[in-house]
Amino acid sequence: MGDHLNSEQLAGYAKRVLSPAELIAANDHLAGCEACRQRAGDPEKIEAAFAFLRHDLETQSQLPPAHLEYEQLEAYVDNEMDKAGREIVDSHVDLCRMCRDELRDLREFGVSLGTRQAAPHVQEHLEAVTMHGSVETFWEKLSHFWRYPVYLAGVSSAVAVVIVVAVIAPTMRRSHPIAGVPSTPIGAGTESRQQLQTPAELAGLIGKTETLLGSASEGARFTLLAPVGTFVEDVQPTFRWQSLTGATSYKVTIFDAALNEVAASPAVSGTEWKSSMQLERGKVYLWQVSATKNGQQVVAPAPPAPEAKFELLDLSQANELEQLKREQPNAHLALGRAYASRGVLDEAEREFRLVSDSDVDYALAQKFIHDLEALRNPGH
C-alpha cells in the first residue's frame, strides 16, 4: 500500500468496506506505522466503536444459544453431511452439552435398532469431547467460534474495529459507553438485557384512550400516524396521517402546550406534510388534521383517541443520536435501544425493523417492537 495509507484507504478501513486482502494489508501497515495510526485514530470514534462492540458482545453472551436442528444431527450420524457441515456440528457439540447428548442418543438408538451403522467419526468425536471438554481452554473455544461460517460475515465487519482498538486503545485511560445505549454490567442476567428502557415522560405524551358513549365520530376513524406520543429529533417534523375516504384536502395545525396555534399547513391533497417552520426544542406540542369532505370539516384526533402530542428532543440528546447514527449506521439493535432510551419511538421501531431475520438479534428486536406497541397502546 505504499509508504503510508492514503485518505481513501483510511476511509475504507474505517467504514469496513475494504476487500479482505486490502483489510489484511491495512492491518499489517497500521500495526507498524505510528503516523498512520495517528491519522486513523480519532479518539472519539475509537471509544464509540469499542463501547459498541463491548456492549454487543455482552448482549450476545447473555442470549440463549441456538441449537442444532434434528435434520443436521441425523445427517451427521448417517454420514450424509459434507465437510463444512460436519465442522459446524463438531464445533457446536464441543460447546453445547444438550446437542451433544442428543447426538449420542440418536446414534445409540439407531445402532440398537439396526437402522444405522456405528459411524466412526461420530463416536470418535464424542469420545474426544468427553475426555477433553472439561479442560478446554479459552483459545480452543475461540477457535471453535471461528469455525462457524454463520459468524464470519459479522466478524469481517468487526475485525477492523477490533484491530484498531487493540493497537490504539492501550493509549487511552478508559472507554465510555455509547450515548443512549443502556449498558449492563458483565454477568448481569438475560432478563435485564431484554428490557427496553424508555423515559417516564412518555406517559404524558401518549395519554389514554377515552371511554366513548354512543357511536364514534367520523374523525375517530381518521387516524393520525406520526408523530404521536413520542419525542422527535427534527425541529421541522414531518406529519403523517391516514386518508379519509371522500376527503378532497387536509390541513395540519400545530399548537403549543397552552393550545396557542404556532403553525399551520396550507390545504394539501396528500397524507403527509413537513413543518415549514422550526419548532422549539424541549417543548411539548399538539397537532390535529382537518379534512374537507363534502364541504364539511372532519377533525382528527377525535374521541376516544387521546390528543396527538409530541416533544422536541433537546439539542444535546439530538446530537448524541446523530453521532451514533454516523458512527454505527448498521448497528440497528443498538440504535433502536438508543432511540427508545431517548423516547424517540418512531425511529426506535424503524431501527428494530431493520434487524435482519438472519441476525442473532432478530428475536430480541421483535420483542422490542411488541414492547413499543404495548407502550403506545396502554390497556390493549
C-alpha positions as CSV (number, residue, x, y, z in Angstrom):
1,M,0.0,0.0,0.0
2,G,3.0,2.3,-0.4
3,D,4.8,4.2,2.4
4,H,1.6,5.3,4.1
5,L,-2.2,4.7,3.8
6,N,-3.9,7.4,1.7
7,S,-7.1,9.1,2.8
8,E,-9.3,6.9,0.6
9,Q,-7.7,3.7,2.2
10,L,-8.2,5.1,5.7
11,A,-11.8,6.0,5.0
12,G,-12.5,2.5,3.5
13,Y,-10.8,0.9,6.5
14,A,-12.9,3.0,9.0
15,K,-16.1,2.1,7.1
16,R,-15.1,-1.6,6.8
17,V,-15.6,-1.6,3.0
18,L,-12.1,-2.8,2.0
19,S,-11.7,-6.2,0.4
20,P,-10.3,-9.0,2.7
21,A,-6.8,-8.6,1.0
22,E,-6.9,-4.8,1.4
23,L,-8.1,-5.1,5.0
24,I,-5.2,-7.5,6.0
25,A,-2.7,-5.2,4.3
26,A,-4.1,-2.2,6.1
27,N,-4.0,-4.1,9.4
28,D,-0.3,-5.0,8.8
29,H,0.6,-1.5,7.9
30,L,-1.2,0.1,10.9
31,A,0.4,-2.3,13.3
32,G,3.8,-0.9,12.3
33,C,3.2,2.7,11.3
34,E,2.7,5.2,14.1
35,A,1.9,8.0,11.7
36,C,-1.0,6.2,10.0
37,R,-2.3,5.0,13.4
38,Q,-2.5,8.6,14.5
39,R,-4.3,9.6,11.3
40,A,-6.8,6.7,11.7
41,G,-7.1,7.0,15.5
42,D,-9.8,9.6,16.1
43,P,-10.2,9.0,19.8
44,E,-14.0,9.7,19.9
45,K,-14.6,7.2,17.0
46,I,-12.5,4.6,18.6
47,E,-14.1,4.9,22.0
48,A,-17.6,4.8,20.4
49,A,-16.7,1.7,18.4
50,F,-15.1,0.0,21.3
51,A,-18.0,0.7,23.6
52,F,-20.5,-0.5,20.9
53,L,-18.5,-3.7,20.3
54,R,-18.3,-4.4,24.0
55,H,-22.0,-3.8,24.5
56,D,-22.9,-6.0,21.6
57,L,-20.6,-8.9,22.7
58,E,-22.0,-8.7,26.2
59,T,-25.5,-8.8,24.8
60,Q,-24.8,-11.8,22.7
61,S,-23.2,-13.7,25.6
62,Q,-26.5,-13.5,27.5
63,L,-28.8,-14.6,24.7
64,P,-29.8,-18.3,24.7
65,P,-27.8,-20.4,22.3
66,A,-29.3,-21.6,19.1
67,H,-29.3,-25.4,18.9
68,L,-28.7,-27.8,16.0
69,E,-31.8,-29.0,14.1
70,Y,-32.7,-32.6,14.2
71,E,-32.1,-32.9,10.5
72,Q,-28.5,-31.7,11.0
73,L,-27.9,-34.3,13.7
74,E,-29.5,-37.1,11.6
75,A,-27.4,-36.2,8.6
76,Y,-24.3,-36.1,10.7
77,V,-24.9,-39.5,12.3
78,D,-25.7,-41.0,8.8
79,N,-22.5,-39.6,7.4
80,E,-24.6,-37.7,4.8
81,M,-23.0,-34.3,5.5
82,D,-20.2,-32.5,3.7
83,K,-17.0,-31.4,5.4
84,A,-18.2,-27.9,6.2
85,G,-21.5,-29.2,7.7
86,R,-19.6,-31.7,9.8
87,E,-17.3,-28.9,11.1
88,I,-20.3,-26.9,12.1
89,V,-21.8,-29.8,14.1
90,D,-18.3,-30.7,15.6
91,S,-17.9,-27.1,16.8
92,H,-21.3,-26.8,18.2
93,V,-21.4,-30.1,20.2
94,D,-18.0,-29.3,21.6
95,L,-19.6,-26.4,23.5
96,C,-23.3,-27.5,23.8
97,R,-24.0,-30.4,26.2
98,M,-27.7,-30.6,25.2
99,C,-26.9,-31.1,21.5
100,R,-24.0,-33.5,22.4
101,D,-26.4,-35.6,24.4
102,E,-29.0,-35.6,21.7
103,L,-26.3,-36.6,19.1
104,R,-25.2,-39.5,21.4
105,D,-28.8,-40.7,22.0
106,L,-29.6,-40.6,18.3
107,R,-26.5,-42.6,17.4
108,E,-27.1,-45.2,20.1
109,F,-30.8,-45.6,19.3
110,G,-30.2,-46.1,15.6
111,V,-27.4,-48.7,16.3
112,S,-29.6,-50.6,18.8
113,L,-32.4,-50.9,16.3
114,G,-30.0,-51.8,13.5
115,T,-31.1,-48.9,11.3
116,R,-27.8,-47.1,11.5
117,Q,-24.2,-48.1,11.3
118,A,-21.8,-47.1,14.1
119,A,-20.3,-44.2,12.1
120,P,-16.7,-44.0,13.4
121,H,-16.4,-40.2,13.1
122,V,-19.4,-39.7,15.5
123,Q,-18.0,-42.0,18.2
124,E,-14.5,-40.6,17.8
125,H,-15.7,-37.0,18.2
126,L,-17.9,-37.8,21.1
127,E,-15.2,-39.6,23.0
128,A,-12.7,-36.8,22.3
129,V,-15.2,-34.2,23.7
130,T,-15.9,-36.3,26.7
131,M,-12.2,-36.7,27.5
132,H,-11.1,-33.2,26.6
133,G,-14.2,-31.0,27.0
134,S,-13.7,-30.3,30.7
135,V,-10.3,-28.8,30.3
136,E,-10.9,-26.9,27.0
137,T,-9.0,-23.6,27.1
138,F,-10.3,-20.2,26.2
139,W,-8.3,-20.2,23.0
140,E,-9.6,-23.6,21.9
141,K,-13.1,-22.4,22.4
142,L,-12.3,-19.3,20.4
143,S,-11.0,-21.5,17.6
144,H,-14.4,-23.2,17.5
145,F,-16.1,-19.8,17.2
146,W,-14.1,-19.1,14.1
147,R,-15.3,-22.4,12.6
148,Y,-18.9,-21.2,12.5
149,P,-19.5,-19.9,8.9
150,V,-22.6,-18.0,10.1
151,Y,-20.5,-15.7,12.2
152,L,-17.9,-14.8,9.5
153,A,-19.9,-12.1,7.8
154,G,-20.3,-10.2,11.1
155,V,-16.7,-10.9,12.1
156,S,-15.3,-9.4,8.9
157,S,-17.0,-6.1,9.6
158,A,-15.8,-6.1,13.2
159,V,-12.2,-7.1,12.5
160,A,-11.2,-3.5,11.6
161,V,-12.7,-2.1,14.8
162,V,-11.1,-4.8,17.0
163,I,-7.6,-4.4,15.5
164,V,-7.7,-0.6,15.6
165,V,-8.9,-0.7,19.2
166,A,-6.2,-3.3,20.1
167,V,-3.5,-1.2,18.5
168,I,-4.5,2.2,19.8
169,A,-6.8,1.7,22.8
170,P,-4.0,0.9,25.2
171,T,-3.0,4.6,25.0
172,M,-6.5,5.5,26.4
173,R,-7.3,5.6,30.0
174,R,-10.8,4.2,29.6
175,S,-13.7,3.9,27.2
176,H,-17.2,5.2,27.5
177,P,-20.5,3.5,26.7
178,I,-22.3,4.7,23.6
179,A,-24.6,7.6,24.4
180,G,-28.1,6.4,24.8
181,V,-27.4,2.7,24.7
182,P,-28.4,1.2,28.1
183,S,-25.4,-0.7,29.5
184,T,-25.5,-3.6,31.9
185,P,-22.5,-4.9,33.9
186,I,-20.9,-8.1,32.7
187,G,-22.5,-11.0,34.4
188,A,-26.0,-9.4,34.6
189,G,-28.9,-11.7,33.8
190,T,-30.5,-12.2,30.4
191,E,-33.8,-10.7,31.8
192,S,-32.3,-7.3,32.4
193,R,-30.7,-7.2,29.0
194,Q,-34.1,-7.9,27.4
195,Q,-35.8,-4.9,29.0
196,L,-36.4,-1.9,26.8
197,Q,-35.6,1.3,28.6
198,T,-37.8,4.4,27.9
199,P,-38.2,7.7,29.6
200,A,-41.1,8.1,32.1
201,E,-42.1,11.4,30.4
202,L,-43.6,9.4,27.5
203,A,-46.7,8.6,29.6
204,G,-47.7,12.2,29.5
205,L,-47.3,12.3,25.7
206,I,-49.1,9.1,25.0
207,G,-52.1,9.8,27.1
208,K,-55.1,7.4,27.5
209,T,-57.9,6.4,25.2
210,E,-61.2,7.7,26.5
211,T,-64.3,5.7,27.1
212,L,-66.8,6.8,24.5
213,L,-70.6,6.6,25.0
214,G,-72.5,6.2,21.8
215,S,-71.1,5.7,18.3
216,A,-67.7,7.1,17.3
217,S,-67.5,10.1,15.1
218,E,-66.0,10.0,11.6
219,G,-62.9,11.7,13.0
220,A,-62.4,8.8,15.4
221,R,-61.8,6.5,12.4
222,F,-59.5,9.1,10.8
223,T,-56.2,8.4,12.5
224,L,-53.1,10.4,12.9
225,L,-49.9,8.3,12.5
226,A,-46.8,10.3,13.4
227,P,-45.5,12.0,15.5
228,V,-47.9,10.8,18.2
229,G,-46.9,10.1,21.9
230,T,-43.2,10.4,21.2
231,F,-40.1,12.6,21.3
232,V,-38.9,14.0,18.0
233,E,-35.4,14.8,16.7
234,D,-36.2,17.1,13.8
235,V,-37.2,20.7,14.6
236,Q,-39.2,20.6,11.4
237,P,-41.2,17.3,11.8
238,T,-43.0,15.5,9.1
239,F,-46.6,14.8,9.9
240,R,-48.4,11.7,8.6
241,W,-52.0,10.6,8.9
242,Q,-54.4,8.1,7.3
243,S,-56.6,9.1,4.4
244,L,-60.3,9.8,4.9
245,T,-62.5,8.3,2.3
246,G,-64.0,11.1,0.2
247,A,-61.8,13.8,1.6
248,T,-60.6,16.4,-1.0
249,S,-57.9,18.2,1.1
250,Y,-56.3,18.3,4.5
251,K,-54.9,21.0,6.8
252,V,-52.4,20.4,9.7
253,T,-52.5,22.7,12.7
254,I,-49.8,22.7,15.4
255,F,-50.4,24.1,18.9
256,D,-48.2,24.7,21.9
257,A,-49.0,23.2,25.4
258,A,-51.2,26.2,26.1
259,L,-53.2,25.5,22.9
260,N,-51.9,28.5,21.1
261,E,-51.6,27.9,17.4
262,V,-47.9,28.1,16.3
263,A,-48.0,26.8,12.7
264,A,-50.4,25.6,10.1
265,S,-50.2,24.0,6.7
266,P,-51.9,25.1,3.5
267,A,-54.5,22.8,2.1
268,V,-52.8,19.6,1.0
269,S,-54.1,16.7,-1.1
270,G,-51.8,14.0,0.3
271,T,-51.4,12.5,3.8
272,E,-48.1,14.0,4.7
273,W,-46.7,17.5,5.4
274,K,-43.4,18.8,6.7
275,S,-43.5,21.7,9.0
276,S,-42.5,24.9,7.3
277,M,-41.2,26.5,10.5
278,Q,-38.7,25.3,13.1
279,L,-40.2,24.3,16.4
280,E,-38.5,24.9,19.7
281,R,-36.5,22.1,21.4
282,G,-37.6,20.9,24.8
283,K,-41.3,21.9,24.3
284,V,-44.4,19.9,24.0
285,Y,-46.7,20.3,21.0
286,L,-50.1,19.1,20.0
287,W,-51.4,18.8,16.4
288,Q,-54.5,17.9,14.5
289,V,-55.6,17.4,10.9
290,S,-58.8,18.9,9.5
291,A,-60.1,17.0,6.4
292,T,-62.5,18.6,4.0
293,K,-65.2,16.2,2.9
294,N,-68.5,17.1,1.1
295,G,-67.9,20.8,2.1
296,Q,-67.6,20.0,5.8
297,Q,-64.6,19.7,8.2
298,V,-63.7,16.4,9.8
299,V,-61.1,16.8,12.6
300,A,-58.7,14.2,14.0
301,P,-57.9,13.1,16.6
302,A,-61.4,12.8,17.9
303,P,-62.7,10.8,20.9
304,P,-62.0,8.2,22.0
305,A,-58.5,8.8,20.7
306,P,-56.2,10.8,23.0
307,E,-54.6,14.1,21.9
308,A,-51.8,13.9,19.5
309,K,-48.8,15.1,21.4
310,F,-45.0,15.1,20.9
311,E,-42.0,16.8,22.4
312,L,-38.9,18.1,20.7
313,L,-35.7,16.4,21.9
314,D,-33.2,18.7,23.5
315,L,-30.1,19.6,21.4
316,S,-27.6,17.6,23.4
317,Q,-29.6,14.4,23.1
318,A,-30.3,15.0,19.4
319,N,-26.5,15.5,18.8
320,E,-25.7,12.3,20.6
321,L,-28.1,10.3,18.5
322,E,-26.8,11.9,15.3
323,Q,-23.2,11.0,16.2
324,L,-24.3,7.4,17.0
325,K,-26.0,7.1,13.6
326,R,-22.9,8.4,11.9
327,E,-20.5,6.1,13.8
328,Q,-22.6,2.9,13.7
329,P,-25.2,3.2,10.9
330,N,-25.8,-0.6,10.6
331,A,-26.0,-1.3,14.4
332,H,-29.8,-1.4,14.2
333,L,-30.4,-3.0,17.6
334,A,-28.1,-0.7,19.4
335,L,-29.5,2.3,17.5
336,G,-33.1,1.2,18.3
337,R,-32.3,1.0,22.0
338,A,-30.6,4.4,22.0
339,Y,-33.7,6.0,20.3
340,A,-36.0,4.2,22.7
341,S,-34.0,5.4,25.8
342,R,-34.5,9.0,24.5
343,G,-38.2,8.4,23.8
344,V,-37.9,8.7,20.0
345,L,-40.2,5.8,19.4
346,D,-40.8,6.1,15.7
347,E,-37.1,5.9,14.9
348,A,-36.6,3.2,17.5
349,E,-39.2,1.0,15.9
350,R,-37.8,1.7,12.4
351,E,-34.3,0.5,13.6
352,F,-35.7,-2.6,15.2
353,R,-37.5,-3.5,12.0
354,L,-34.2,-3.2,10.1
355,V,-32.7,-6.1,12.1
356,S,-32.5,-8.9,9.6
357,D,-34.3,-12.2,10.3
358,S,-30.9,-13.9,9.9
359,D,-29.4,-11.8,12.6
360,V,-28.8,-13.3,16.1
361,D,-30.6,-10.2,17.5
362,Y,-33.7,-10.7,15.4
363,A,-35.8,-12.3,18.2
364,L,-34.8,-9.6,20.6
365,A,-35.7,-6.9,18.1
366,Q,-39.1,-8.4,17.5
367,K,-39.7,-8.4,21.3
368,F,-38.8,-4.7,21.5
369,I,-41.2,-3.9,18.6
370,H,-44.0,-5.6,20.7
371,D,-42.8,-3.7,23.8
372,L,-43.2,-0.4,21.9
373,E,-46.7,-1.4,20.6
374,A,-47.7,-2.2,24.2
375,L,-46.3,1.1,25.4
376,R,-48.1,3.1,22.8
377,N,-51.4,1.3,23.4
378,P,-51.9,1.1,27.1
379,G,-54.7,-1.1,28.2
380,H,-54.8,-3.1,24.9
